[in-house]
Amino acid sequence: MSDDGTGGPDGPDGGDPGEGSDAGVRGSVVGWLSRLARASAAERLFISGSALVLSVVIGFFIVLAAGRMTTCDTAAFALPPRVISLGPVSLGPFSWPASMGFCYDPINVYDRLFLGAFGNLAADPLNGQFATTLSETTILVFTGVAVAVAFKAGVFNIGGQGQLVVGALSTAVVVFAVAPLLSGVVGTLVLVPFGLAVGAVAGGLYGALPGALKAYADANEVITTIMLNFVATAVALYLTQDVFQDPDSFATQTRALPSYARFPSLVFPDRAGVSLLALALAVAVAVAVAYTLTRTSFGYDVRTSGLQPEAAEYGGVDAARTVVASMALSGALAGVGGAVYVLMVLGNFQTGVPDYGFDGITVSILAGNNPVGAVGAALLFGVLKSGSIVVDVGTNVPPQLVGVLRGLIVLFVAMPEFFRMVGRRVGDVAPERDRGAVATDGGERE
Amino acid sequence: MSAGFGSRVRERAGGAGLRLYLALGVVAALVALLAVLLVAPDSTAGQFAAVLFANSTFASALRLSVPIAFAALGGIFAEKSGVINIGLEGLLIIAAFAGIYAADLLGSPWLGLLGGVAASTLFALLFAVVCIEFRADQIIAGLAVWLIALGLAPFAAQVVYGSTNTPRVATFATLPTMGIPVVSEGVTAELLFGYALVDLPFFGALFSATPMVYVMFAAVVASWWTLNRTAFGRHVRASGENPKALDTAGVSVSRVRYAAVLLSGVLCGFGGAALSLSLGQFIGNGPTMVDGKGFIAIVAYLLGNYNAVGALLSTLLFAGLDALQLTLQARDVIQVPNSLVRTIPYVSVIVVLTLFGRTRTPDAAGDHYESGEE
């Protein structure tokens, strides 16, 4: 969509190499794509890093400002008195005669947010907080890669949340029904992969729906996926409450799966709700998706549909089918994320699923829609999510701060031109313009 | 309307016909239900019709319309100028909180409204700078606006009030209780057959609404006028359809786009603040009290084909469905669980988008425009 001045042949600063109209020649396009990916990788890293730092800096001031809006007995953070005046004019907001106190200490908040997530690793490498960090990371890898796949095809899947909910509920219900047939190690070996498959199919179908609506009826996927998130949450609430409710529980949840139907925790204690096996699976899936996108003909179709839909269709790609397929794959990945959430963390389905789907968008955008990069971004977000619990317990700063940071990061990664401008002012940091911008048309466009 | 190959917008002459059929279908259904209500009031359909034509249903439809209609008007201005503002939801959320906060500080819902508009406009300015100055992808930047608001409003509520839900503040009075000379007495005075205007079946709700409902109607007319009958409106449309021509004519495209996006902020400010101030409280848990209204607004103006009046009619359709499900829940007419009935507005949005997805978006919507002068 956005051409940023490079898209159409009549664009104001056209004349870029490989305008895409000759993309019928498969080989040259693939070569050009991989060149582009290499050329922009460093810059993308630079943009994501800068966006992260800038978000943290702004978050610092938000915490300070919030600390002035609330009331407390003793200041957690104070600035010494400072009076600046230019002749007769006193610089109001920048000068204060007495020491200025803030109810929140932003340094402490960030310390708890980033370091708290690891717990005391030296004393106990298997501590509960670190386990939470890894379990959040595992699920975010799935939702992050899910969003990235759709992005590559030029489709913006905001429905990861709904697909995850559908996958999670289906897994919890179907595995519960099948579980009594098996037991012990065999049960685990059969039921866990089966549960993941159920999540993948359910999430995949729920993702294919907006894909088909986009491909065949031109219904904007941003809107339909957001609406389907609302629908999924409401329907899951109904099904849990009225059909699959655990009769022995006051909470809205399904009946618990037997322990042999859940991910074996291996290294971590059972109650930690994390399995290194699931984490390894997540990383393997990210690598497999990256391989599929870069090395297979399906991946080629997906990426060309995202970059140059007209050229892709001219080159023999069924664009509509590619959109449906990539949305189904995206939904399946989010659905597996939901299955992992059930089989690893909860052991049943509970309403009020955390925002994994939305965080997946941030993870993908931060990783420049690169599935392998999403693993790193997911770890960062796993730290933030887990750290927000520490912040909630250890300070009086509301944990919603992480939600604000999430939005700021998305905003700043979306505006690479800002960092390029800064870069150009400071020095020649970013020589190439318009490379590596995340965008809704595939992310690696020209 | 954007993104990838779906942006190949196919002009469909059939779109207008389809809209006409939809309108006729809705009217026919209403007439049929009205007939059922008169003939067989005790049947399920009759009870359903009774709910549909209840004064209170129309009243809540009007109330629910306000945030959607304002956001839709804002969306029209922004998108007509070439900036797709998918962050309407975020602007509504910010305005809803700021409205309550300002009303609480300053002690009047009207000043609260002002506060909401100011906060939303500030956010729209941020969005405009990011999109126009720093050439961000409009969809992602809009999404970011939503995500930031989704975090910031509950965060601020927690900081200021110690809970994501704020305490209650004074709300707007309704027309009969506002004490406006002549008007307030006029709507309650008995006219024909001992009926006052407010007692009219169904339409009585029009005369006992909060002031924001009337402001909404005024804003629809004003927006239509501005877009179609003023020089500024021409510039906005040109900026979205053919920015080069506008540039050649000596009008700054980015200035027009800034104005249009800021206007969308002002309008969303009205909508969001009206939403929270009509309840007297900001509810910030989950998707907040805005609950997707900003996204429904986008579909409302697409269905209304970027026309302010069309957007209002589609808004009334969505809000009417929402009001219907609320009343159905309250009265327990049909045996469908509440959580399923709640999905009616969302499902209807998907259906409408599927039928009318191929709207003719402004040619340059979503594209950054750079004047050659730099």
Interface residues (C-beta under 8 A of the other chain):
Chain A: M1 S2 D3 D4 G5 G7 P12 D13 I62 A66 M69 T70 A153 G154 V155 F156 I158 L213 K214 A215 A217 D218 A219 N220 E221 V222 I223 T224 I226 M227 L228 F230 V231 A234 V235 L237 Y238 Q241 D242 S305 G306 P309 E310 A312 E313 A319 V323 F358 I361 T362 I365 P398 Q400 L401 V402 G403 V404 L405 R406 G407 L408 V410 L411 V413 A414 M415 E417 F418 M421 A437 V438 A439 T440 D441 G442
Chain B: M1 S2 A3 G4 F5 G6 S7 R8 V9 R10 I86 V130 F134 R135 A136 D137 Q138 I139 I140 A141 L143 A144 V145 W146 L147 I148 A149 L150 G151 L152 P154 F155 A156 Q158 V159 V160 T164 P287 D291 G292 F295 I298 V299 P337 S339 L340 R342 T343 Y346 V347 V349 I350 L353 T354 L355 G357 R358 G366 D367 H368 E370 G372
